[in-house]
Amino acid sequence: MIAIIIATHGKVSEEILKSTEMILGKQENVATITYLPGEGADDLMKKHEDVIKFLRCEAGVLFMVDLFGGSPFNAAIRIAAKGENMDIITGINIPMLLGVFSAREDSTVDELAAIAISTGHIGIKSLK
């Protein structure tokens, strides 16, 4: 099963995972990374390296972050550049996580990335 790493500014990563698990139930092979005030790039890299060590990454890793170009994204790039079968998706939202968690049992990293983008877009709507 593909490992999922959710990394965001503040505790958004922890809360979005909790919200998604309210709908789908507890998820395996998932880690959250928080980037908190007062922390620097080295702290964030250490957090990424630590979660990579305990996740099962043989099938690949999908990083899901809040902002393109933000510190969690930049740390994920440093990890993904060293490994194969990894991708980074930005703009994380609950519909995106629902789609990824529902499909990751039988999908490749590339397929999951496409699902994340598609379901992330589909989840954005206007009442009007």
Chimera marker file (.cmm) of the C-alpha trace (Angstrom):
<marker_set name="trace">
<marker id="1" x="0.000" y="0.000" z="0.000" r="1" g="1" b="0" radius="0.5"/>
<marker id="2" x="1.331" y="3.417" z="-0.975" r="1" g="1" b="0" radius="0.5"/>
<marker id="3" x="2.465" y="5.551" z="1.961" r="1" g="1" b="0" radius="0.5"/>
<marker id="4" x="0.763" y="8.932" z="2.375" r="1" g="1" b="0" radius="0.5"/>
<marker id="5" x="2.512" y="11.862" z="4.062" r="1" g="1" b="0" radius="0.5"/>
<marker id="6" x="0.328" y="14.880" z="4.820" r="1" g="1" b="0" radius="0.5"/>
<marker id="7" x="2.429" y="17.976" z="5.567" r="1" g="1" b="0" radius="0.5"/>
<marker id="8" x="1.049" y="21.446" z="6.276" r="1" g="1" b="0" radius="0.5"/>
<marker id="9" x="1.641" y="24.716" z="8.019" r="1" g="1" b="0" radius="0.5"/>
<marker id="10" x="0.287" y="24.410" z="11.563" r="1" g="1" b="0" radius="0.5"/>
<marker id="11" x="-1.813" y="21.454" z="12.644" r="1" g="1" b="0" radius="0.5"/>
<marker id="12" x="-3.989" y="21.356" z="9.533" r="1" g="1" b="0" radius="0.5"/>
<marker id="13" x="-2.412" y="18.025" z="8.540" r="1" g="1" b="0" radius="0.5"/>
<marker id="14" x="-3.507" y="16.349" z="11.770" r="1" g="1" b="0" radius="0.5"/>
<marker id="15" x="-7.013" y="17.770" z="11.652" r="1" g="1" b="0" radius="0.5"/>
<marker id="16" x="-7.686" y="17.013" z="7.973" r="1" g="1" b="0" radius="0.5"/>
<marker id="17" x="-6.638" y="13.408" z="8.576" r="1" g="1" b="0" radius="0.5"/>
<marker id="18" x="-8.948" y="13.171" z="11.622" r="1" g="1" b="0" radius="0.5"/>
<marker id="19" x="-11.836" y="14.617" z="9.601" r="1" g="1" b="0" radius="0.5"/>
<marker id="20" x="-11.268" y="12.194" z="6.737" r="1" g="1" b="0" radius="0.5"/>
<marker id="21" x="-11.008" y="9.253" z="9.120" r="1" g="1" b="0" radius="0.5"/>
<marker id="22" x="-14.398" y="10.249" z="10.601" r="1" g="1" b="0" radius="0.5"/>
<marker id="23" x="-15.824" y="9.397" z="7.185" r="1" g="1" b="0" radius="0.5"/>
<marker id="24" x="-13.676" y="6.437" z="6.067" r="1" g="1" b="0" radius="0.5"/>
<marker id="25" x="-12.330" y="5.048" z="9.327" r="1" g="1" b="0" radius="0.5"/>
<marker id="26" x="-8.753" y="4.692" z="10.534" r="1" g="1" b="0" radius="0.5"/>
<marker id="27" x="-6.144" y="4.693" z="7.751" r="1" g="1" b="0" radius="0.5"/>
<marker id="28" x="-2.895" y="2.751" z="7.713" r="1" g="1" b="0" radius="0.5"/>
<marker id="29" x="0.511" y="3.764" z="6.409" r="1" g="1" b="0" radius="0.5"/>
<marker id="30" x="-0.226" y="7.490" z="6.792" r="1" g="1" b="0" radius="0.5"/>
<marker id="31" x="1.773" y="10.154" z="8.621" r="1" g="1" b="0" radius="0.5"/>
<marker id="32" x="1.162" y="13.814" z="9.332" r="1" g="1" b="0" radius="0.5"/>
<marker id="33" x="3.802" y="16.514" z="9.563" r="1" g="1" b="0" radius="0.5"/>
<marker id="34" x="3.179" y="19.869" z="11.184" r="1" g="1" b="0" radius="0.5"/>
<marker id="35" x="5.294" y="22.935" z="10.476" r="1" g="1" b="0" radius="0.5"/>
<marker id="36" x="4.964" y="25.077" z="13.584" r="1" g="1" b="0" radius="0.5"/>
<marker id="37" x="5.987" y="28.659" z="14.398" r="1" g="1" b="0" radius="0.5"/>
<marker id="38" x="9.621" y="28.850" z="15.452" r="1" g="1" b="0" radius="0.5"/>
<marker id="39" x="10.671" y="25.811" z="13.444" r="1" g="1" b="0" radius="0.5"/>
<marker id="40" x="13.082" y="26.015" z="10.551" r="1" g="1" b="0" radius="0.5"/>
<marker id="41" x="13.825" y="24.076" z="7.384" r="1" g="1" b="0" radius="0.5"/>
<marker id="42" x="16.112" y="21.640" z="9.229" r="1" g="1" b="0" radius="0.5"/>
<marker id="43" x="13.361" y="20.806" z="11.739" r="1" g="1" b="0" radius="0.5"/>
<marker id="44" x="10.949" y="20.129" z="8.908" r="1" g="1" b="0" radius="0.5"/>
<marker id="45" x="13.453" y="17.933" z="7.059" r="1" g="1" b="0" radius="0.5"/>
<marker id="46" x="14.038" y="15.901" z="10.223" r="1" g="1" b="0" radius="0.5"/>
<marker id="47" x="10.298" y="15.335" z="10.577" r="1" g="1" b="0" radius="0.5"/>
<marker id="48" x="10.092" y="14.121" z="6.967" r="1" g="1" b="0" radius="0.5"/>
<marker id="49" x="13.078" y="11.811" z="7.402" r="1" g="1" b="0" radius="0.5"/>
<marker id="50" x="11.614" y="10.396" z="10.622" r="1" g="1" b="0" radius="0.5"/>
<marker id="51" x="8.242" y="9.507" z="9.103" r="1" g="1" b="0" radius="0.5"/>
<marker id="52" x="9.878" y="7.954" z="6.028" r="1" g="1" b="0" radius="0.5"/>
<marker id="53" x="11.716" y="5.585" z="8.384" r="1" g="1" b="0" radius="0.5"/>
<marker id="54" x="8.550" y="4.175" z="9.981" r="1" g="1" b="0" radius="0.5"/>
<marker id="55" x="6.214" y="4.102" z="6.955" r="1" g="1" b="0" radius="0.5"/>
<marker id="56" x="6.146" y="1.187" z="4.531" r="1" g="1" b="0" radius="0.5"/>
<marker id="57" x="7.372" y="2.944" z="1.379" r="1" g="1" b="0" radius="0.5"/>
<marker id="58" x="8.113" y="-0.003" z="-0.925" r="1" g="1" b="0" radius="0.5"/>
<marker id="59" x="5.005" y="0.658" z="-3.067" r="1" g="1" b="0" radius="0.5"/>
<marker id="60" x="5.761" y="4.392" z="-3.209" r="1" g="1" b="0" radius="0.5"/>
<marker id="61" x="5.027" y="7.620" z="-1.367" r="1" g="1" b="0" radius="0.5"/>
<marker id="62" x="2.510" y="10.356" z="-2.087" r="1" g="1" b="0" radius="0.5"/>
<marker id="63" x="3.211" y="13.635" z="-0.303" r="1" g="1" b="0" radius="0.5"/>
<marker id="64" x="0.111" y="15.785" z="0.122" r="1" g="1" b="0" radius="0.5"/>
<marker id="65" x="0.850" y="19.368" z="1.160" r="1" g="1" b="0" radius="0.5"/>
<marker id="66" x="-1.009" y="22.623" z="1.564" r="1" g="1" b="0" radius="0.5"/>
<marker id="67" x="0.868" y="25.123" z="-0.619" r="1" g="1" b="0" radius="0.5"/>
<marker id="68" x="3.010" y="24.920" z="-3.725" r="1" g="1" b="0" radius="0.5"/>
<marker id="69" x="6.373" y="26.480" z="-2.869" r="1" g="1" b="0" radius="0.5"/>
<marker id="70" x="5.735" y="26.495" z="0.894" r="1" g="1" b="0" radius="0.5"/>
<marker id="71" x="8.146" y="25.014" z="3.427" r="1" g="1" b="0" radius="0.5"/>
<marker id="72" x="6.359" y="21.611" z="3.685" r="1" g="1" b="0" radius="0.5"/>
<marker id="73" x="6.418" y="21.391" z="-0.128" r="1" g="1" b="0" radius="0.5"/>
<marker id="74" x="10.110" y="22.309" z="-0.269" r="1" g="1" b="0" radius="0.5"/>
<marker id="75" x="11.015" y="19.657" z="2.312" r="1" g="1" b="0" radius="0.5"/>
<marker id="76" x="9.003" y="17.036" z="0.403" r="1" g="1" b="0" radius="0.5"/>
<marker id="77" x="10.895" y="17.904" z="-2.795" r="1" g="1" b="0" radius="0.5"/>
<marker id="78" x="14.180" y="17.177" z="-1.069" r="1" g="1" b="0" radius="0.5"/>
<marker id="79" x="12.928" y="13.689" z="-0.137" r="1" g="1" b="0" radius="0.5"/>
<marker id="80" x="11.141" y="12.937" z="-3.424" r="1" g="1" b="0" radius="0.5"/>
<marker id="81" x="14.190" y="13.959" z="-5.477" r="1" g="1" b="0" radius="0.5"/>
<marker id="82" x="16.201" y="11.165" z="-3.828" r="1" g="1" b="0" radius="0.5"/>
<marker id="83" x="13.678" y="8.398" z="-4.348" r="1" g="1" b="0" radius="0.5"/>
<marker id="84" x="11.704" y="6.760" z="-7.085" r="1" g="1" b="0" radius="0.5"/>
<marker id="85" x="7.976" y="6.216" z="-7.151" r="1" g="1" b="0" radius="0.5"/>
<marker id="86" x="7.168" y="9.409" z="-5.250" r="1" g="1" b="0" radius="0.5"/>
<marker id="87" x="5.056" y="12.448" z="-6.063" r="1" g="1" b="0" radius="0.5"/>
<marker id="88" x="3.859" y="15.620" z="-4.361" r="1" g="1" b="0" radius="0.5"/>
<marker id="89" x="0.337" y="17.023" z="-4.601" r="1" g="1" b="0" radius="0.5"/>
<marker id="90" x="-0.511" y="20.514" z="-3.358" r="1" g="1" b="0" radius="0.5"/>
<marker id="91" x="-3.793" y="22.069" z="-2.248" r="1" g="1" b="0" radius="0.5"/>
<marker id="92" x="-4.875" y="19.231" z="0.014" r="1" g="1" b="0" radius="0.5"/>
<marker id="93" x="-8.576" y="19.065" z="0.858" r="1" g="1" b="0" radius="0.5"/>
<marker id="94" x="-10.962" y="16.466" z="2.269" r="1" g="1" b="0" radius="0.5"/>
<marker id="95" x="-12.477" y="15.335" z="-1.069" r="1" g="1" b="0" radius="0.5"/>
<marker id="96" x="-8.930" y="14.795" z="-2.339" r="1" g="1" b="0" radius="0.5"/>
<marker id="97" x="-8.019" y="12.663" z="0.677" r="1" g="1" b="0" radius="0.5"/>
<marker id="98" x="-11.240" y="10.663" z="0.382" r="1" g="1" b="0" radius="0.5"/>
<marker id="99" x="-10.425" y="9.861" z="-3.241" r="1" g="1" b="0" radius="0.5"/>
<marker id="100" x="-6.827" y="8.921" z="-2.503" r="1" g="1" b="0" radius="0.5"/>
<marker id="101" x="-7.636" y="6.742" z="0.507" r="1" g="1" b="0" radius="0.5"/>
<marker id="102" x="-10.429" y="4.996" z="-1.392" r="1" g="1" b="0" radius="0.5"/>
<marker id="103" x="-8.215" y="4.150" z="-4.360" r="1" g="1" b="0" radius="0.5"/>
<marker id="104" x="-4.743" y="3.547" z="-2.959" r="1" g="1" b="0" radius="0.5"/>
<marker id="105" x="-5.077" y="-0.193" z="-2.448" r="1" g="1" b="0" radius="0.5"/>
<marker id="106" x="-5.010" y="-0.866" z="-6.201" r="1" g="1" b="0" radius="0.5"/>
<marker id="107" x="-3.291" y="2.241" z="-7.612" r="1" g="1" b="0" radius="0.5"/>
<marker id="108" x="0.200" y="3.363" z="-8.527" r="1" g="1" b="0" radius="0.5"/>
<marker id="109" x="1.649" y="6.633" z="-7.257" r="1" g="1" b="0" radius="0.5"/>
<marker id="110" x="0.957" y="8.237" z="-10.646" r="1" g="1" b="0" radius="0.5"/>
<marker id="111" x="-2.651" y="7.036" z="-10.618" r="1" g="1" b="0" radius="0.5"/>
<marker id="112" x="-3.144" y="8.298" z="-7.061" r="1" g="1" b="0" radius="0.5"/>
<marker id="113" x="-1.702" y="11.692" z="-7.994" r="1" g="1" b="0" radius="0.5"/>
<marker id="114" x="-4.210" y="11.945" z="-10.859" r="1" g="1" b="0" radius="0.5"/>
<marker id="115" x="-7.053" y="10.909" z="-8.538" r="1" g="1" b="0" radius="0.5"/>
<marker id="116" x="-5.963" y="13.506" z="-5.970" r="1" g="1" b="0" radius="0.5"/>
<marker id="117" x="-6.007" y="16.283" z="-8.559" r="1" g="1" b="0" radius="0.5"/>
<marker id="118" x="-9.343" y="15.188" z="-10.019" r="1" g="1" b="0" radius="0.5"/>
<marker id="119" x="-11.175" y="14.718" z="-6.722" r="1" g="1" b="0" radius="0.5"/>
<marker id="120" x="-9.620" y="17.878" z="-5.304" r="1" g="1" b="0" radius="0.5"/>
<marker id="121" x="-11.057" y="19.884" z="-8.202" r="1" g="1" b="0" radius="0.5"/>
<marker id="122" x="-14.432" y="18.130" z="-8.109" r="1" g="1" b="0" radius="0.5"/>
<marker id="123" x="-14.754" y="18.984" z="-4.420" r="1" g="1" b="0" radius="0.5"/>
<marker id="124" x="-14.577" y="22.721" z="-5.114" r="1" g="1" b="0" radius="0.5"/>
<marker id="125" x="-18.045" y="24.078" z="-5.871" r="1" g="1" b="0" radius="0.5"/>
<marker id="126" x="-20.068" y="27.259" z="-5.696" r="1" g="1" b="0" radius="0.5"/>
<marker id="127" x="-23.641" y="27.294" z="-4.496" r="1" g="1" b="0" radius="0.5"/>
<marker id="128" x="-24.514" y="29.503" z="-7.443" r="1" g="1" b="0" radius="0.5"/>
<link id1="1" id2="2" r="1" g="1" b="0" radius="0.2"/>
<link id1="2" id2="3" r="1" g="1" b="0" radius="0.2"/>
<link id1="3" id2="4" r="1" g="1" b="0" radius="0.2"/>
<link id1="4" id2="5" r="1" g="1" b="0" radius="0.2"/>
<link id1="5" id2="6" r="1" g="1" b="0" radius="0.2"/>
<link id1="6" id2="7" r="1" g="1" b="0" radius="0.2"/>
<link id1="7" id2="8" r="1" g="1" b="0" radius="0.2"/>
<link id1="8" id2="9" r="1" g="1" b="0" radius="0.2"/>
<link id1="9" id2="10" r="1" g="1" b="0" radius="0.2"/>
<link id1="10" id2="11" r="1" g="1" b="0" radius="0.2"/>
<link id1="11" id2="12" r="1" g="1" b="0" radius="0.2"/>
<link id1="12" id2="13" r="1" g="1" b="0" radius="0.2"/>
<link id1="13" id2="14" r="1" g="1" b="0" radius="0.2"/>
<link id1="14" id2="15" r="1" g="1" b="0" radius="0.2"/>
<link id1="15" id2="16" r="1" g="1" b="0" radius="0.2"/>
<link id1="16" id2="17" r="1" g="1" b="0" radius="0.2"/>
<link id1="17" id2="18" r="1" g="1" b="0" radius="0.2"/>
<link id1="18" id2="19" r="1" g="1" b="0" radius="0.2"/>
<link id1="19" id2="20" r="1" g="1" b="0" radius="0.2"/>
<link id1="20" id2="21" r="1" g="1" b="0" radius="0.2"/>
<link id1="21" id2="22" r="1" g="1" b="0" radius="0.2"/>
<link id1="22" id2="23" r="1" g="1" b="0" radius="0.2"/>
<link id1="23" id2="24" r="1" g="1" b="0" radius="0.2"/>
<link id1="24" id2="25" r="1" g="1" b="0" radius="0.2"/>
<link id1="25" id2="26" r="1" g="1" b="0" radius="0.2"/>
<link id1="26" id2="27" r="1" g="1" b="0" radius="0.2"/>
<link id1="27" id2="28" r="1" g="1" b="0" radius="0.2"/>
<link id1="28" id2="29" r="1" g="1" b="0" radius="0.2"/>
<link id1="29" id2="30" r="1" g="1" b="0" radius="0.2"/>
<link id1="30" id2="31" r="1" g="1" b="0" radius="0.2"/>
<link id1="31" id2="32" r="1" g="1" b="0" radius="0.2"/>
<link id1="32" id2="33" r="1" g="1" b="0" radius="0.2"/>
<link id1="33" id2="34" r="1" g="1" b="0" radius="0.2"/>
<link id1="34" id2="35" r="1" g="1" b="0" radius="0.2"/>
<link id1="35" id2="36" r="1" g="1" b="0" radius="0.2"/>
<link id1="36" id2="37" r="1" g="1" b="0" radius="0.2"/>
<link id1="37" id2="38" r="1" g="1" b="0" radius="0.2"/>
<link id1="38" id2="39" r="1" g="1" b="0" radius="0.2"/>
<link id1="39" id2="40" r="1" g="1" b="0" radius="0.2"/>
<link id1="40" id2="41" r="1" g="1" b="0" radius="0.2"/>
<link id1="41" id2="42" r="1" g="1" b="0" radius="0.2"/>
<link id1="42" id2="43" r="1" g="1" b="0" radius="0.2"/>
<link id1="43" id2="44" r="1" g="1" b="0" radius="0.2"/>
<link id1="44" id2="45" r="1" g="1" b="0" radius="0.2"/>
<link id1="45" id2="46" r="1" g="1" b="0" radius="0.2"/>
<link id1="46" id2="47" r="1" g="1" b="0" radius="0.2"/>
<link id1="47" id2="48" r="1" g="1" b="0" radius="0.2"/>
<link id1="48" id2="49" r="1" g="1" b="0" radius="0.2"/>
<link id1="49" id2="50" r="1" g="1" b="0" radius="0.2"/>
<link id1="50" id2="51" r="1" g="1" b="0" radius="0.2"/>
<link id1="51" id2="52" r="1" g="1" b="0" radius="0.2"/>
<link id1="52" id2="53" r="1" g="1" b="0" radius="0.2"/>
<link id1="53" id2="54" r="1" g="1" b="0" radius="0.2"/>
<link id1="54" id2="55" r="1" g="1" b="0" radius="0.2"/>
<link id1="55" id2="56" r="1" g="1" b="0" radius="0.2"/>
<link id1="56" id2="57" r="1" g="1" b="0" radius="0.2"/>
<link id1="57" id2="58" r="1" g="1" b="0" radius="0.2"/>
<link id1="58" id2="59" r="1" g="1" b="0" radius="0.2"/>
<link id1="59" id2="60" r="1" g="1" b="0" radius="0.2"/>
<link id1="60" id2="61" r="1" g="1" b="0" radius="0.2"/>
<link id1="61" id2="62" r="1" g="1" b="0" radius="0.2"/>
<link id1="62" id2="63" r="1" g="1" b="0" radius="0.2"/>
<link id1="63" id2="64" r="1" g="1" b="0" radius="0.2"/>
<link id1="64" id2="65" r="1" g="1" b="0" radius="0.2"/>
<link id1="65" id2="66" r="1" g="1" b="0" radius="0.2"/>
<link id1="66" id2="67" r="1" g="1" b="0" radius="0.2"/>
<link id1="67" id2="68" r="1" g="1" b="0" radius="0.2"/>
<link id1="68" id2="69" r="1" g="1" b="0" radius="0.2"/>
<link id1="69" id2="70" r="1" g="1" b="0" radius="0.2"/>
<link id1="70" id2="71" r="1" g="1" b="0" radius="0.2"/>
<link id1="71" id2="72" r="1" g="1" b="0" radius="0.2"/>
<link id1="72" id2="73" r="1" g="1" b="0" radius="0.2"/>
<link id1="73" id2="74" r="1" g="1" b="0" radius="0.2"/>
<link id1="74" id2="75" r="1" g="1" b="0" radius="0.2"/>
<link id1="75" id2="76" r="1" g="1" b="0" radius="0.2"/>
<link id1="76" id2="77" r="1" g="1" b="0" radius="0.2"/>
<link id1="77" id2="78" r="1" g="1" b="0" radius="0.2"/>
<link id1="78" id2="79" r="1" g="1" b="0" radius="0.2"/>
<link id1="79" id2="80" r="1" g="1" b="0" radius="0.2"/>
<link id1="80" id2="81" r="1" g="1" b="0" radius="0.2"/>
<link id1="81" id2="82" r="1" g="1" b="0" radius="0.2"/>
<link id1="82" id2="83" r="1" g="1" b="0" radius="0.2"/>
<link id1="83" id2="84" r="1" g="1" b="0" radius="0.2"/>
<link id1="84" id2="85" r="1" g="1" b="0" radius="0.2"/>
<link id1="85" id2="86" r="1" g="1" b="0" radius="0.2"/>
<link id1="86" id2="87" r="1" g="1" b="0" radius="0.2"/>
<link id1="87" id2="88" r="1" g="1" b="0" radius="0.2"/>
<link id1="88" id2="89" r="1" g="1" b="0" radius="0.2"/>
<link id1="89" id2="90" r="1" g="1" b="0" radius="0.2"/>
<link id1="90" id2="91" r="1" g="1" b="0" radius="0.2"/>
<link id1="91" id2="92" r="1" g="1" b="0" radius="0.2"/>
<link id1="92" id2="93" r="1" g="1" b="0" radius="0.2"/>
<link id1="93" id2="94" r="1" g="1" b="0" radius="0.2"/>
<link id1="94" id2="95" r="1" g="1" b="0" radius="0.2"/>
<link id1="95" id2="96" r="1" g="1" b="0" radius="0.2"/>
<link id1="96" id2="97" r="1" g="1" b="0" radius="0.2"/>
<link id1="97" id2="98" r="1" g="1" b="0" radius="0.2"/>
<link id1="98" id2="99" r="1" g="1" b="0" radius="0.2"/>
<link id1="99" id2="100" r="1" g="1" b="0" radius="0.2"/>
<link id1="100" id2="101" r="1" g="1" b="0" radius="0.2"/>
<link id1="101" id2="102" r="1" g="1" b="0" radius="0.2"/>
<link id1="102" id2="103" r="1" g="1" b="0" radius="0.2"/>
<link id1="103" id2="104" r="1" g="1" b="0" radius="0.2"/>
<link id1="104" id2="105" r="1" g="1" b="0" radius="0.2"/>
<link id1="105" id2="106" r="1" g="1" b="0" radius="0.2"/>
<link id1="106" id2="107" r="1" g="1" b="0" radius="0.2"/>
<link id1="107" id2="108" r="1" g="1" b="0" radius="0.2"/>
<link id1="108" id2="109" r="1" g="1" b="0" radius="0.2"/>
<link id1="109" id2="110" r="1" g="1" b="0" radius="0.2"/>
<link id1="110" id2="111" r="1" g="1" b="0" radius="0.2"/>
<link id1="111" id2="112" r="1" g="1" b="0" radius="0.2"/>
<link id1="112" id2="113" r="1" g="1" b="0" radius="0.2"/>
<link id1="113" id2="114" r="1" g="1" b="0" radius="0.2"/>
<link id1="114" id2="115" r="1" g="1" b="0" radius="0.2"/>
<link id1="115" id2="116" r="1" g="1" b="0" radius="0.2"/>
<link id1="116" id2="117" r="1" g="1" b="0" radius="0.2"/>
<link id1="117" id2="118" r="1" g="1" b="0" radius="0.2"/>
<link id1="118" id2="119" r="1" g="1" b="0" radius="0.2"/>
<link id1="119" id2="120" r="1" g="1" b="0" radius="0.2"/>
<link id1="120" id2="121" r="1" g="1" b="0" radius="0.2"/>
<link id1="121" id2="122" r="1" g="1" b="0" radius="0.2"/>
<link id1="122" id2="123" r="1" g="1" b="0" radius="0.2"/>
<link id1="123" id2="124" r="1" g="1" b="0" radius="0.2"/>
<link id1="124" id2="125" r="1" g="1" b="0" radius="0.2"/>
<link id1="125" id2="126" r="1" g="1" b="0" radius="0.2"/>
<link id1="126" id2="127" r="1" g="1" b="0" radius="0.2"/>
<link id1="127" id2="128" r="1" g="1" b="0" radius="0.2"/>
</marker_set>
